[in-house]
Amino acid sequence: MTLATAHTVALQGALGHLIDVQADVSPGTPGTTLVGRPDASLNEARDRCRMAVSNSGAEWPSTRRVTILLSPSDLVKRGTHYDLAIALAVLAAVAEIPQRSLEGTLVIGELTLAGGLRCVPGVLPMVMAASRRGFSRVIVPEPQAREASMVPQMSVLGMRSLAQVRAELRGEVVPTADPVAPMSGSPLVEWRGSHRLQEHDLADLKGVADVKFALEVAAAGGHHLMLSGPKGSGKTSLAERLPGLLPDLSVEEALELTALHSLAGALEESDDLIVRPPFFAPHHDASKASLIGGGSGRVRPGEISRSHCGVLFLDEFPLFRGDVIDALRQPLENGEVTIARGEESATFPARGMVVTACNPCPCGDFSTNLPGSRCTCSAIQRQRYNRKVTGPIHDRIDILRHVLPPTKQEPTSLPGEAPESSAQVRERVTVARDRQHARYAACDWRLNSQVPSAMLAREWPLPDASAARLEGEVLEGRLSRRGAVRVHRVAWTVADLGGRPAPTVDDVDTAFRLRQGEPLMQASVVRRAS
C-alpha cells in the first residue's frame, strides 16, 4: 500500500475539527510535499518527521515522492502537534506499520529530531472533539496521558517516542525511552496561573448584610457584579468569598473549563479535572491579549475564558486600560469571546461572573455617607476617574452595591444567630440553580443570566403586576431597556432563592434596587427560602 491515513485534530479557538493526514508514497522526483494550507511552523514538520523517523530505527522513503495532504483543505493548519500523525501516515504508506492499527485512533504530539515525543497545548479539547466523532483511542505524549484520560470512555496511550508508538502499533515489545524534557519558554512551562483559591468563609466578614445578599443573588444566577466604596471597606474580601458560594462544576462544565486551561498551556502533568469554580484577579496593568485572549502566534484564551464558570475579579477597575474595558462588552453581553486575526477566527466561552471593584475617587477616601471624608481629589478628578465605569459597561452589569465599613450600630447578624457560613449560603445557591437547570433543561443555557432577552420575554415573562412595576421604572427614565432585561433576569433569581414559581412585585423591587445600587429593605436581605 502506498496510501495511508492517520487522524489528528485542528483547533479553532475551543472548537476541534477532525483532520485526516493522508500520505502517498509513489515513484517520481524524490522529495516531500505538504499540502492542505499548512502554516510556516507546520511546513517545517517535513524535516522534523524525516529525521525523527530515521533516528527511530525506520526508513524514510527519501528515494520516492512523498505527498502529504491535511484534509479538509479549507482549514488553515497551525502548530506542531501534527508531527506524529504525519510520521505515522508515511510509515503506514510504506508498510512499516499496519494501516488498520491507525483506524479509530487519534494521534497527537510534536517530534524531536531524535524521535522523542514532546508535549503540545490543547490536548484535552482535541481528545474531546475526537470522542464526539466516535474515536475510542488516542496516542499522546506520556506527560499528557492524565489530561487525555479526563475524557470518559477513551483509551489513552501515553508514549515517550516515535519508536515506542511504532512498536505498539506493530504489536511488538515497546522499547524503553528517556523522558523528553519540555523546552524552556514552552507555554506548558510558563504562563502558569493558579485557579485554586483558598476559599475564605463568608462568616468571617461582619455586617454588610445587604452586600452579602447581593453576593448570594449573583452566585445563584451567575450575574455580573460591581462593588464600589472607599478603600478598606472590604470590596476585595467580599469578592474573594464569592467562589465559595458556588457549587461544584458539573462534569460537562469541568471538562469545558479544563479544556480552556489546556489551550492556555496552564495544565501541569499532575493536574486533575478542575471541579471547583476558578477565581482570577489580574492586575489593572494587564494587557488586552492577556485578559481577553490573543497573543503572538497561536491564539490563546485570556483570563476571562479561564474564569469560565467561575469568577473574574477586576479590582481598581477604572485603572484598567480603555481598550481592555471596551473589549469586555462582548463577553459581558454574550458570554463568549471571538478573536479575529487575518483568516483565523477563534471563539472561546466566557460564561463566568465578572466582578468589578472601584473606589469613589483616585485617592479612595471620598464618601458622602461617612462623616469626616479625607478626600483630596477635585470634582474634575473624580469625574474623570469614574467615567470608565459608566455608559455601556455599567449597563451590562446586573448588580451594583455600595460597600461601606460596618458601623457600631449595624448588627453583624440577625438577633440570636451567628453570621452565616459560605456552606450555608451555598446550599441555597445550589437549590436555586437546580430550579434554573430544570426550567432550562431543553435549552442551551442553564442560568438566568444567560437567557437571551427575546426568549426571556416570550417564554418566561413577568406576571402582569410585576411587569407593570418594571415598565414604570423604564417610562420614568430610571432604567434603560437593556437594564430592564437585566432586572427581569435578577428578579427570576430572587424568586428562585425564595422558592417562588414566578417573580412577585417584591422580587422585581428587590432586583431593581440591586441593579441601581439602592438600599435594600431589611425584609429582602433576610428573606430565605422556606
C-alpha positions in Angstrom: 0.0 0.0 0.0 1.4 3.4 -1.0 -1.5 5.4 0.5 -2.4 5.6 4.2 -4.3 7.9 6.6 -3.7 8.9 10.2 -6.0 11.2 12.2 -5.5 14.3 14.4 -7.4 17.5 15.2 -7.2 21.1 14.3 -8.3 23.7 16.8 -10.1 26.9 16.1 -10.5 28.5 19.4 -12.1 25.9 21.7 -13.7 24.1 18.7 -11.9 21.0 17.3 -12.1 19.8 13.7 -11.0 16.2 12.8 -8.1 16.2 10.3 -7.2 13.3 8.1 -3.5 13.2 7.4 -3.1 11.3 4.1 0.3 10.2 2.9 1.0 9.0 -0.6 4.4 7.4 -1.5 4.9 6.9 -5.2 7.6 6.9 -7.9 8.7 10.3 -9.1 11.1 13.1 -8.3 12.3 12.5 -4.7 11.0 15.0 -2.2 8.3 15.6 0.4 5.3 17.9 -0.3 3.0 19.1 2.4 -0.4 20.5 1.2 -3.7 21.4 2.8 -3.0 25.0 3.9 -0.2 24.4 6.5 1.4 27.4 8.2 5.1 28.1 8.4 5.7 26.0 11.6 3.8 23.1 10.1 5.8 23.2 6.9 8.9 22.6 8.9 7.3 19.3 10.0 8.7 17.7 6.8 12.2 17.9 8.1 11.4 17.1 11.7 9.4 14.0 10.8 12.0 12.8 8.3 14.8 13.0 10.9 12.6 11.6 13.6 11.7 8.5 11.5 15.3 7.9 10.5 16.5 8.2 14.1 13.8 5.8 15.4 15.1 2.8 13.5 12.8 3.1 10.5 13.5 4.3 7.0 12.0 7.5 5.4 11.2 6.9 1.7 13.7 9.5 0.6 14.1 8.0 -2.9 10.5 8.4 -3.8 8.0 11.2 -3.9 6.0 11.7 -0.7 2.9 13.8 -0.8 1.1 14.6 2.5 -2.4 16.1 2.5 -4.1 17.6 5.6 -7.8 17.3 4.9 -10.1 19.2 4.8 -8.0 21.6 2.8 -10.2 24.7 3.5 -9.0 25.0 7.1 -5.7 26.7 8.0 -3.5 24.3 9.9 -1.2 25.7 12.6 1.0 24.2 15.2 3.4 21.3 15.7 1.0 18.7 17.1 0.6 17.2 13.6 4.1 15.7 13.6 3.2 12.3 15.0 0.2 11.9 12.6 2.4 12.8 9.6 5.2 10.4 10.6 2.7 7.5 11.2 0.8 8.1 7.9 4.1 7.9 6.0 5.2 4.8 7.9 1.8 3.2 7.2 2.1 4.1 3.5 5.4 2.2 3.2 4.0 -0.8 5.3 6.2 -0.1 8.3 3.1 -0.2 10.4 -0.3 -1.8 9.5 -2.9 0.7 8.3 -5.6 -1.0 10.4 -3.7 -0.1 13.6 -4.5 3.6 12.9 -8.2 3.1 12.5 -10.3 4.7 15.2 -7.1 6.2 16.7 -6.3 9.9 17.2 -2.6 10.8 17.4 -1.2 14.0 18.9 2.4 15.1 19.5 5.4 17.1 18.4 8.5 15.1 17.4 12.1 16.0 18.2 14.9 15.2 15.7 15.8 12.2 17.9 12.3 10.8 17.6 11.1 11.9 21.1 7.5 12.9 21.7 7.1 16.4 23.1 4.0 17.9 24.8 1.7 20.3 23.0 -1.0 22.6 24.3 -4.7 21.8 23.8 -4.7 18.0 24.2 -7.9 17.9 26.2 -10.1 19.8 23.7 -8.6 17.7 20.9 -9.5 14.5 22.6 -13.0 15.8 23.4 -13.5 16.6 19.7 -12.3 13.1 18.7 -14.6 11.5 21.3 -17.6 13.3 19.8 -16.6 11.9 16.4 -16.6 8.3 17.6 -12.9 7.8 18.2 -12.1 5.4 21.1 -8.3 5.5 21.3 -5.7 8.3 21.5 -1.9 8.4 21.5 -0.4 11.4 23.3 2.9 12.4 24.8 3.3 10.5 28.1 3.1 13.6 30.4 -0.3 14.4 28.9 -1.8 11.0 29.3 -3.5 12.0 32.5 -5.0 15.0 30.8 -6.3 12.9 27.9 -7.8 10.4 30.2 -10.2 13.0 31.6 -12.5 12.3 28.6 -14.8 9.4 29.6 -14.6 6.1 27.7 -11.4 7.0 25.9 -8.4 4.5 25.8 -5.2 6.5 26.2 -1.7 5.5 25.3 1.0 7.8 26.7 4.3 7.4 24.8 7.7 8.9 25.0 9.0 8.4 21.5 8.1 7.5 17.9 9.9 4.2 18.3 7.6 3.3 21.2 4.5 4.2 19.1 5.8 2.2 16.1 6.4 -0.8 18.3 3.0 -0.6 19.9 1.2 -0.3 16.6 3.2 -3.3 15.2 2.3 -5.4 18.2 6.0 -5.7 19.3 7.6 -5.2 22.7 7.7 -1.5 23.4 11.3 -0.3 24.0 12.3 1.9 26.8 12.9 5.6 26.2 14.1 8.5 28.1 11.5 11.2 29.1 11.5 14.3 26.8 12.2 17.4 28.8 9.9 20.4 28.0 11.5 23.2 26.1 12.5 26.3 28.0 9.9 29.0 27.2 7.2 26.5 26.4 3.7 27.6 27.2 3.4 24.4 29.2 6.3 25.6 31.5 5.4 29.3 31.6 2.2 31.2 31.9 1.0 29.4 34.9 -1.9 30.9 36.8 -3.5 29.2 39.8 -7.2 28.5 39.7 -7.1 27.2 43.2 -8.1 29.9 45.5 -8.1 29.3 49.2 -11.8 29.8 49.7 -12.4 32.1 52.7 -15.6 31.9 54.7 -18.3 34.4 54.4 -18.9 34.2 58.2 -15.5 35.9 58.7 -17.0 39.2 57.5 -19.1 41.2 59.9 -22.0 43.3 58.9 -22.7 44.4 55.3 -25.8 42.2 55.2 -27.2 43.7 52.0 -23.9 43.2 50.2 -23.8 39.5 51.3 -27.4 39.1 50.0 -26.2 40.6 46.7 -23.4 38.1 46.6 -25.9 35.3 47.1 -28.1 36.5 44.3 -25.1 36.9 42.0 -23.9 33.4 42.7 -27.4 31.9 42.3 -28.0 33.4 38.9 -24.4 33.9 37.6 -24.9 37.7 37.5 -22.1 40.2 36.9 -21.5 42.4 40.0 -19.9 45.8 40.6 -18.7 46.8 44.1 -17.9 50.4 44.9 -16.9 52.1 48.1 -14.0 53.8 49.9 -10.7 51.9 50.3 -10.6 49.5 53.2 -14.4 48.9 53.1 -14.0 45.2 52.2 -14.7 45.0 48.5 -11.8 42.6 47.8 -12.6 40.4 50.8 -16.2 40.1 49.6 -15.2 39.2 46.0 -12.8 36.6 47.3 -15.6 34.8 49.1 -17.8 34.6 46.0 -16.3 31.3 44.6 -17.1 29.7 48.0 -20.8 30.3 47.4 -20.8 28.4 44.1 -21.5 24.6 43.9 -19.0 22.2 42.3 -19.0 22.2 38.5 -20.9 19.5 36.6 -18.8 17.0 34.5 -19.6 18.9 31.3 -18.6 22.3 32.8 -15.5 20.8 34.4 -14.4 19.3 31.0 -15.1 22.6 29.2 -13.1 24.7 31.8 -10.2 22.2 31.9 -10.0 22.3 28.1 -9.7 26.0 28.2 -6.8 25.8 30.6 -5.3 23.2 28.4 -5.5 25.5 25.4 -3.8 28.2 27.5 -1.0 25.8 28.3 -1.7 26.1 32.0 -2.2 22.4 32.9 0.5 20.5 34.7 1.1 16.8 34.4 -0.3 16.2 37.9 -3.4 18.3 37.4 -6.8 16.7 37.7 -10.1 17.8 36.2 -11.0 21.2 37.6 -14.2 20.7 39.6 -14.3 23.9 41.7 -15.2 27.3 40.1 -12.0 29.2 39.3 -11.1 32.7 40.6 -8.7 35.0 38.8 -7.8 38.6 39.8 -5.5 40.1 37.1 -3.6 43.3 37.8 -5.0 46.5 36.4 -1.9 46.8 34.2 -2.9 43.6 32.3 -2.9 43.8 28.5 -5.9 43.2 26.3 -4.4 40.0 25.0 -3.8 38.5 28.5 -7.3 39.4 29.7 -9.5 38.9 26.7 -7.3 36.5 24.7 -4.9 36.5 21.7 -1.2 36.8 21.9 1.5 36.3 19.2 1.4 33.2 17.1 -1.2 30.8 18.4 -4.4 32.4 19.8 -4.7 31.7 23.5 -7.7 32.1 25.7 -7.4 35.0 28.2 -8.2 35.3 31.9 -11.9 35.9 31.2 -12.2 32.5 29.5 -10.0 30.8 32.1 -12.5 32.1 34.6 -15.3 30.3 32.7 -18.0 29.0 35.2 -16.1 30.9 37.9 -15.2 34.5 38.9 -13.1 37.1 37.2 -12.3 39.9 39.7 -11.2 43.2 38.3 -10.0 45.3 41.2 -9.3 49.0 40.7 -11.5 48.8 37.6 -11.2 52.4 36.4 -7.4 52.0 36.2 -7.6 49.3 33.5 -6.7 50.5 30.1 -9.6 51.8 27.9 -9.2 49.2 25.2 -9.4 46.5 27.8 -12.6 47.9 29.3 -14.2 48.3 25.8 -13.3 44.7 24.9 -15.3 43.5 27.9 -18.6 44.4 26.2 -18.9 41.2 24.1 -18.2 38.7 27.0 -20.4 40.7 29.4 -23.3 40.6 26.9 -22.9 37.2 25.1 -20.7 35.1 27.4 -18.1 34.4 24.8 -15.1 36.0 23.2 -14.3 36.0 19.4 -10.8 36.9 18.3 -10.3 37.5 14.6 -6.8 37.6 13.1 -6.4 37.5 9.3 -8.0 34.4 8.1 -8.3 32.9 11.6 -11.2 33.4 13.9 -11.2 31.8 17.4 -14.1 31.8 19.8 -13.8 30.9 23.5 -16.6 30.6 26.0 -16.6 33.1 28.9 -19.7 32.5 30.9 -18.2 33.3 34.3 -19.2 36.1 36.6 -17.3 39.4 36.2 -16.9 41.3 39.5 -15.5 44.8 39.3 -14.5 46.9 42.2 -13.8 50.6 42.2 -13.1 53.4 44.7 -15.2 56.5 44.6 -12.1 58.6 43.6 -8.4 58.3 42.8 -7.4 58.6 46.5 -10.1 56.2 47.6 -11.3 58.3 50.6 -14.3 60.1 49.1 -17.7 59.3 50.6 -21.0 61.1 51.0 -22.2 58.5 53.5 -19.4 58.7 56.1 -18.5 61.8 58.2 -15.1 63.3 58.1 -14.2 62.4 54.5 -10.4 62.9 53.9 -10.6 63.0 50.1 -8.1 65.3 48.4 -9.4 64.8 44.9 -11.1 67.6 43.0 -14.5 67.2 41.4 -13.0 67.0 38.0 -10.6 64.3 39.1 -13.5 62.2 40.5 -15.5 62.7 37.3 -12.6 61.6 35.1 -11.9 58.6 37.3 -15.5 57.4 37.3 -16.1 58.0 33.6 -14.8 54.5 32.7 -17.4 52.7 34.8 -20.4 54.5 33.3 -22.1 54.0 30.0 -22.0 50.7 28.0 -20.1 48.7 30.6 -22.2 49.9 33.5 -25.3 49.0 31.5 -24.1 45.4 31.2 -23.6 44.9 35.0 -26.5 43.2 36.7 -26.0 44.2 40.3 -24.4 47.3 41.8 -23.6 47.5 45.5 -22.0 50.4 47.5 -19.8 48.9 50.3 -19.2 50.9 53.4 -17.3 49.8 56.5 -19.6 48.4 59.1 -20.6 50.8 61.9 -21.1 50.1 65.6 -24.8 50.5 65.2 -25.0 47.9 62.3 -25.9 44.4 63.6 -23.3 41.8 62.5 -26.0 39.1 62.2 -29.7 38.5 63.0 -30.6 38.6 66.7 -29.6 35.3 68.4 -27.8 34.0 65.3 -24.2 33.7 64.3 -23.1 35.0 60.8 -23.9 32.6 58.1 -21.1 30.5 56.7 -20.3 30.1 53.0 -21.5 26.5 53.1 -25.0 27.6 54.4 -25.3 30.1 51.6 -24.0 27.6 49.0 -26.8 25.2 49.9 -29.4 27.9 49.0 -27.5 28.8 45.9 -27.4 25.1 44.8 -31.2 24.8 45.3 -31.8 27.9 43.3 -29.5 26.7 40.5 -31.2 23.4 40.4 -34.5 25.2 39.8 -33.0 27.0 36.9 -31.4 23.9 35.4 -34.9 22.2 35.5 -36.5 25.3 33.9 -34.0 25.5 31.1 -33.4 21.7 30.7 -34.3 21.8 26.9 -32.2 25.0 26.3 -28.5 25.7 25.6 -28.2 27.8 28.8 -28.5 26.9 32.4 -28.7 30.1 34.4 -31.0 33.2 34.5 -28.1 35.5 33.5 -27.6 33.5 30.2 -31.2 33.6 28.9 -31.5 35.6 25.7 -33.7 38.7 26.1 -36.1 37.6 23.3 -36.6 34.2 24.8 -36.9 35.7 28.3 -39.8 37.9 27.2 -41.5 35.2 25.3 -41.1 32.1 27.4 -40.6 33.4 30.9 -42.4 36.8 31.1 -43.1 38.5 34.4 -46.6 38.4 35.9 -48.7 41.4 35.0 -48.3 43.2 38.3 -44.5 42.6 38.3 -44.2 43.7 34.6 -46.1 46.9 35.3 -43.7 47.7 38.1 -40.7 47.3 35.9 -42.3 49.1 32.9 -43.0 52.1 35.2 -39.3 52.4 36.0 -38.5 52.4 32.3 -41.1 55.1 31.5 -39.8 57.3 34.3 -36.3 57.1 32.7 -34.7 55.4 35.7 -33.9 52.3 33.7 -32.9 51.6 30.1 -34.4 48.8 28.1 -31.2 46.8 28.5 -31.3 47.5 32.2 -34.9 46.3 32.3 -33.9 43.0 30.8 -31.2 42.6 33.5 -33.7 43.4 36.3 -36.0 40.8 34.7 -33.3 38.2 35.0 -32.3 39.1 38.5 -35.9 39.1 39.6 -36.1 35.4 38.5 -33.1 34.6 40.6 -34.6 36.3 43.6 -37.7 34.3 43.1 -35.7 31.1 42.7 -33.9 31.8 46.0 -37.3 32.3 47.6 -38.7 29.1 46.1 -41.5 31.0 44.2 -42.8 29.9 40.8 -42.6 33.3 39.3 -41.2 36.8 40.4 -43.5 38.8 42.5 -43.7 42.6 42.7 -41.4 42.5 45.8 -38.9 40.4 43.8 -38.9 42.9 41.0 -38.5 45.7 43.5 -35.5 43.9 45.1 -34.0 43.2 41.7 -34.4 46.9 40.8 -32.7 48.0 44.0 -29.9 45.5 43.4 -29.5 46.9 39.9 -29.5 50.5 40.9 -27.4 50.2 44.0 -30.2 51.4 46.2 -30.5 50.2 49.8 -32.4 47.0 50.2 -35.4 46.6 52.5 -34.4 44.6 55.6 -37.1 42.0 54.6 -35.4 41.5 51.3 -32.0 41.0 52.9 -33.2 38.4 55.4 -35.6 36.7 53.1 -34.8 33.0 52.8 -36.3 30.0 51.0 -38.7 28.2 53.2 
